[in-house]
Amino acid sequence: MRRSLEWLYPGLGIKRWLLLAGVGGVLLVYSAIFAVGVLWSPQLMSGLGMGWLHDRHWAAVLLAFDGIVFGAIALFIGARKALLFRRTGPETAGEIRAAGRLARGPRVVAVGGGNGLAALLRGLKTHTSNLTAVVTMADDGGSSGLLRRDMGMPPPGDLRNCLVALADDESMMSRLFQYRFPDGGGLQGHSFGNLFMVALAEVTGDFERAVQESTHVLKVRGRVLPSTLDDVVLHAQLEGGGQVSGESTITAAERLPRRVWLTPSAPRPLPQAIAALRRADLVVLGPGSLYTSVIPNLLIPEVRAAIKETRGWVVYVCNVMTQPGETDGYTAADHLDALQRHGLTGLIDAVLVNDTPVSADLVASYRLLGARPVAVDGDRLRAAGVKVIHAQVAAESNVVRHDSERLAQALLRMVR
């Protein structure tokens, strides 16, 4: 009984169809009685207080017929819609109510790549389904790099991570997508999800369609879009001179990157990504590798233009720790300077920084790897014209990462 009553709770939309069916049923019955009275029983018409209509016989018949037709239509539509809700099973009433709540959530676009973007999406998906991930296509290492070189496909790895992060639940299919073959000759090092997406692209002849079909397989909440489908290569100018080409070579270089750029210099973005950025209530840049995950998306001129045109907040989520070979010694303001050097001057409204102290043991462990906590120089950030948001968003295990839920809550407070 209680489960049945759950269908009458606010937010499901079933009550409106029950009301329509009820009104249709009443109209149908009343119109049928009215028709009987007009055609065969003047006494009944008089009893209903409408004896005067009997003299206008055909007009009254037409009125009764219209009432029967409209009543039957309303009863049919209302009952059918209500039954469609009910057939899904009373155990899903809460899920439908939750889906309605998520559909009313803010429009959020997250821009980046790697594990940082996936962690952010995992938190955001519990608050809104109006969620779009715009993912870098500059990856050329690991399984993605091999498939890119051997198959001529865009790199699927970062897209796969985001699809799994936005999956409706931690299903077997999600785990399967992340499974990486430990051995097996040509399969070694490849993830099943990467191979699935490449195979689907071969079958359909369209990589973009392969990504979208994967969203149905995983029951993804939101959208995952590549920033471009052009074959792009990331290049870097190093501090002190010299250049390297290829995303995987940048962090391996002996000197830090100073500037990065793509070839071709103006790759074509996906129109859906540009539209999402323009309509966003919140645009989130990062967290993730600054030069190899976040900035490559922003090197596309139309992406920068769409960020400039958006009316929503544009927030950069600063990394908790510096990244060896990429941001050694960087403060939070140094991260912002790098974004501004790549065309984001005046476009970032706020920088979100971690306010949770990192334990001494982990600081020591990271120091051995050449990393340290990112120092927050708030005065420099504010002098650059951005709002500084302090939030306790770091979580520790054997590593330091952003906590998905706390990060999502800190960001969404800006648009509520």
N, C-alpha and C positions, 0 to 999 in steps of 0.2 A: 504494500500500500504506500509506504513511504517513498519507494523508488518511483512509483507512478506519479506521486505528487511532485516529485522533482521536476517533472516536465512543465509544471505551472509556475516555476520560479522565474523571476525577472531575467531578461537577457536572452531567452531562447527563441522568442518570436512565434511560439506555437499558439499562444493565447489569441493573437490577432486572427489566425486561421480558424480557430474554434469559434470565435465571435462571428466571423464571416459565414461559417457553415450554419450557425444558429440563426442568424438573421435571414439567410437564404431559405432555411427550412420553414421559418415562420411565414415569410413572404409567399413561399410555394403553397403552404396549406391554406393560408388566408385567401390567396388568389383562386385556388381550386374551389373553395366554398363559395366565393364570390361568383365564379363562372356558373356553378350549379344553380345559384339563386337567379342569375340573369336569364339563364336558358329555360329552367323548369319550375322555379318556385318563387313567384312574386312575394309570397308570404315571408319567405326567408329573407328576401331583400328588405322588406319592411321591418322585420325583426332586427336587422343589422343597422337600421336607421338610414338606409339608402334606397328606399322605394322609388324615389324620384328618378334614379338611374335606369329603372326598368323601361321607362318611356323612351330612353335613348339606347335602344337595344344593341345596335351594332357598335356604337362607341363603347358601351359597357363591356361587350364581348372582347373588343380589342384591348381594353384596359386589363381585363382579367387574363387574357392570353399573354400580354407583356409581363404581368406579374409572375405568371407560372414560369415563363422562359427565364427571366432574370433570377427568380428564386432558385430554380433548378441549377443554373450556372453557378451562382454563389455557393449553393450547398455542395456542389460537386468539387469546385476549386478548393473551398475551405476544408472539406473532409479529406480530399486527396493530399493537400499539403500537410495537414495534421497527421495523417497516417504515415506519410513519408518520414516525418520526424520520429514517430513512434516505432516504426519498423526497425530503426537503427538499434533499438534496445534501450531499456531504461538505464543501463549502466553507462551509456555514453552521454547522458544529459549534462553531466558536469563538463565533459570534454567540449560539447557544443557551446556551452556557456563560456568556457575559457577561450574558445576560438573567437567568439564574438568580442570578448574583452580585448584580446590581442589585436583584432582587426581595427579596433578604435585607438590603438597605440600610435605614438608619433612616427613620422616618416624619418627613418635613420639611414644614412649611407655611410658605410665604413670602407675606407680606402687603405690598401696596403697589401700584405702578403705574409707568408710564413706562419710560424706558430703564434705570433702575437695577434694577428688578425683573427685566427681561429679561436683563440681564448676570448677575445672581445665578443665575437659572434655568439659563443656559447652562453654568455651571460645575457646579451641583448634579446635573444630569442624567447626568453621567458617573460618579456615585458611587451613586446610588439611583434606583429607579423609583417608590418610595413617596413621591411628590412632589406636592404640591398648591399651586397658586398661587391666592391670593384677591386679586382685582383690583378696584381702585376703579371706580365707575361714575359719578363726578362730572364727568368730562371734558365740556366743552362748546365746545371750540375746534377749528379745522381741519376735516378731513374728518369726524371723529366728530361735531363739533357741528352741521355741516350736515345730516348724515343723521339726527341726533337730532331736529332741528327740522322737517326736511322729511318724514321717514318715521315719526316718533313711536317710534323704536327706541332702546333703550339704546345708549350709545356703544360702538362695537366696537374702537376703535383700540388701547387698552391690552391688551385681550384678544388681538387679532391679534398684537401684538408678543410676547406671552408664548407663544402657540401656536407661532410660528416659532422662538422661542428653545428650546422643548422638542422641536422636530421631531427625529426620529431621525437625520437627516443633512441636509446643506445641498443638498437636492434642487432640481430645477427648480421644483417646486410651491412650495417655501418661498420661492424668489426671486420667483415670480409673486405670492405673497400680499403681498410687500412692495413690489411695483411700484406707483409712483405716476404717474398720468397727468399729463404736463407741460402739456398743452393739450387742446383738444377741447370747448370750450364748457362744458356742464354737467358733464363728467368732470374738468375741470382741478382738480388738487389732491387728488382722491380716490385712495385706494389700492385695488388690485384686491381685496385681502383683505377690506377693509371692505365693498365692494359685494357680494362673494360671500356674506359672512355675513348681510347684510341681505336679499339675495335668498333665501337658504336659509330665513331666518326667515319671510319672506313665504310661501314654498311650504309650509313645515311648520306655520305658524301658531304657532311656539314658538321664541323667541330662545334659550332655554337648550338646546333640542335642536339648534339651528343651531350653537351653540358646540361641543357634543359631537360632532356630525357632522364638524365641521372638524378635530377631533382625529384622526379616522380618516383623513381626506384627507391630513393632514400626518404621520401615523404618530407622534403625539406620545407622548413618554415621560413619564407622569405625568398630572395633571389640571389644567385651567384653569377656575376658577369665578369668576363675578362675585360680588362681596360682597353685592349685592342686585339684584333686577330691577325695583325700584320706580323711578319717575322722580324722582331726587333732585337737589336744587340745593344747591350749597355757598355759604355766606355767610361773611363775615369781618368781625370788629370790628377796626378799625385802631388802632394806637398813637396816642394823642392824640385819639381820638374819630373818629366816622364809621364807616359800614358800606358794604360793596360786596357784590354778589351775582353769582354765576357764577364757576366755577373759573378761567376765562381772564382775568378782570378783577382777580384778587387780586394777581398779580405785577406787573400794570400800574399798580396804585394807587401814589400818591406816598408812602404811609406803609406800614410793615411790618404784617403781620397780627399781632394779639395773641391772638385767639380765633377759631375757626371752628366752624360748626355746619351741620347739614343740615335741609332741609325736604323731606319730613316728618321730624320729629325722631326717629322710631323706625321706620325702614324695615325691611321684612322681609328677613332674611338667607336665603341658601340653606341648607337643612338639611344638605346634604353638606359645606358649608364649616364649619358649627358642629361637626359630628361629627369632621371632620378635625382641627380645632384641639384638641378634647378629647383625641384619641388621640395627638397628636404627641409625638415624642421631642424635637423642636426646632421652635420657632416663631421665624421671622426677620422682623423689621420693618425695611423699607428694604433697600438704600439707595434714595434717590429724593427728590423734592421733599417736604419735611417737611409743609407745610400742605396741599398739593394732591394728593399721591399716597399718603402713608402715613397721615396722621391721618384722612382721610375714611372709611376702612374701620373705624377704631377708634371712630367716632362712633355705630356701630350697637350698641345695648345688648347684644344677644345675642353679638356678637363679643367685646366686652370680658369678658362673663361666661364665655365659653368659654376665653379666654386665662387668666382667673383659675383656672379649673378644671383646666387642663392640668397634667400632672405633668412635662412636658418643660421644657427650658430655653427661656426667652424672651429673645431677644437683639435689641438695636437696632444696626443697622449704620450708623454715622455717616457722613455724606457727607465726601468728601475736601476739597471746596471749598465755600465759602458760595455761596448762590444770590441774585443780585441781585433785589431786590423781595420777597424772602421770608425770607431768613435773613442779611441783611447784618450783619456784625460778630458773628455767633453763634460761641460756642465749643461744644465737645462737650457740656459741661454745660448750656448754654443749649438745645441740642436736646432733651436729656433733660427739662429743665424744661417745655418745650412739650408733650411727651408726657404728663407728669404733670398739667399743667393740663387735659388733655383726658381724664382718667379712668384713666390708667395708673399712678397712684401705687401703689407696692408690687408691681406686676405685672411689671416688667422686671428680669431677673436679671443681665444683663451688657450692656455697651456695647462694641462692637468698633470700634476706631479705627485709622486708617492710621498706620503707622510708617515709611513711605518718604518721604524728603525730596522735595519738588517742586523741579524745576530752576529756577534764577533766571530763565531766559528765559521759561518758562511763567508763573511768578509775575508777571513784568512784563506779559505779555500779558493775564492775567486781571485784573490791577489796572486796566487800561484799561476793562474791562467792569464793574468794580465788585465783583469777587470776589477772595477770597484763601483760602489754605489754612485749614482749620478748626483752631483751636488746641485742644490737648488739655489741659484742666485736670483732671488726674487726681485731685487732692485733693478737688475739689468733687464729682466723680463718686462717689468712694468714700464721701464724707460722705453722699451721697444713698442709700447702701446697695446699690450695684451693683458688680459685678466689672468691672474694666477690662481688656480684652483688646487688647494691642498686636500688630499683625501688618502685615507688608509686603504690602499688598494693592493699592496704586496702580500703575497703568501709564500711561506717557506716549506719546503720538504728537504730534499737533498739539493735543490736549486731554489733560486728566487724567481718567481713569476708573478704576473698580475693575477689577482683573484678575479675570476670572470664575473661573479655576481656583484661583488663590491664595486668593481669598475663600472659595470652597467648602471648600477644605482647612482653612482657619483655623476655619470654623464647625463642620465635622464632627468636628474633634478634640475638641469638647466632648461628643460623644455616643459616642465610641469607647472 
